[in-house]
Amino acid sequence: MSLPDSPPPATDILRTIARAAHDLRQPFSSMAIFLHLLEQELTTPRQRQIASRLRESVESGRDLLNALLDLAALDAGRVAPAPTPVPLEDLLLRVAEGAVAVADERRLRLSLVPTTAWVSSDAVLLERTVRALVANALAFTPVGGGRGRVVLGVRRRDDRVAIQVWDDGPGIAPADIDRIFEPFERLDTPRHDRVRGLGLGLALARRTADLLGHRLSARSRPGRGTVFEIEAASVDLAVPPATERAEAGPAPILVLLEDDVLQRMALEEIIGSWGWTCVAVARTAAALAALRDRGLVPAVVVADLNLGGGERGDAAVRAIREAYGPAVRGIVVTGDTDDRLRRTLAGEGLAVLHKPVDPAALRNALGVPPAG
């Protein structure tokens, strides 16, 4: 048996990993849902403690996998930005709202400075980058001595806008500024736990900023704090375009299309626990037959993008809409993070959830109030 002369190019390996994203995320998606169900059945403090440790392990593995897959997608050229005018006030507010729970848990003050600035960027990729910078600041900012603050704001510079994330943490030595943007680089700190991150957040932020044509940089004073900033082209919009967001109320009938048996069982169980009538099947024809036989009218379809046998979830939503009307909401679940796919699905009025499916994200997408 002869060995190849040389290993395959790194780009080929990255493309292979990116293409396998769906299958790689699937086990974590099932584990997260079954663990959520298991936690509801536990009765003793010891059982809950073990489940909590298990959740930390599952979430750590999931976060590492997601970061690696996102990095592979970027390096393999599978992410294509679509620049549009982006209102930074709305974007930063979403980032702050998403980070407030972590800030409260770590007893940090998270402040947002209002802005009317707009930039030319891809809204989804830019928001993802800002979230990574805020998460990094929250992870490395200690509490005590009158400190423990993270500030998110904007500075205008002629035809440019700098989105800034300030913290009053321990700071970074000048020799380490460039190193922190490399994958798996984690500076020595007094604590080494999961909140300190995986060493991929800033690497993803730098690669995404480069893809967007934005400049991501950091300045720091050891012992005083650090500021990260993303500089993008400003857009002058005196009157921002009005946007409307339809709020759909909860619906009693949900069609679940998932060809993976374990995943389907897990999702059916958790959706049912929220009070929905769930029609869970593997194929579009089976869904239409079940609805017809039971005299049900669906309000929402949750479908895996790849249903096997060449059948796709977006096509399933279209078929059900043809039978029951365009008001049927569609949510597509996929492990593919390619932004071109996301935009195509959004153009058909389909929401997108990425695997592993987080029960809280699914609950929010369905419009179910959080558990009390």
Buried (B, 14 or more C-beta within 10 A) or exposed (E): EEEEEEEEEEEEBBBEBBBEBBEBBBBBBBBBBBBBBEBEEBEEEEEEEEBEEBBEEBBEBBBEBBBBBBBBBBBBEBBEBEBEBBBBBBBBBBBBEEBBEBBEEBEBBBEBEEBEBBBBBBBBBBBBBBBBBBBBBBBBBBEEEEBBBBBBBBBEEEEBBBBBBBBBBBBBEEEBBEEBBEBEBBEEEEEEEEEBBBBBBBBBBBBBBEBBEBEBBBBBEEEEBBBBBBBBBBBEEEEEEEEEEEEEEBBEBBBBBBBBEBBBBBBBBBBBBBEBBBBBBBBBEBBBEBBEEEEBEBBBBBBBBBBEEEBBBBBBBBBBBEBBEEEBBBBBBBBBBBBEBBBEBEEEEBBBBBBBBBBEEBBEBBEBEEEE
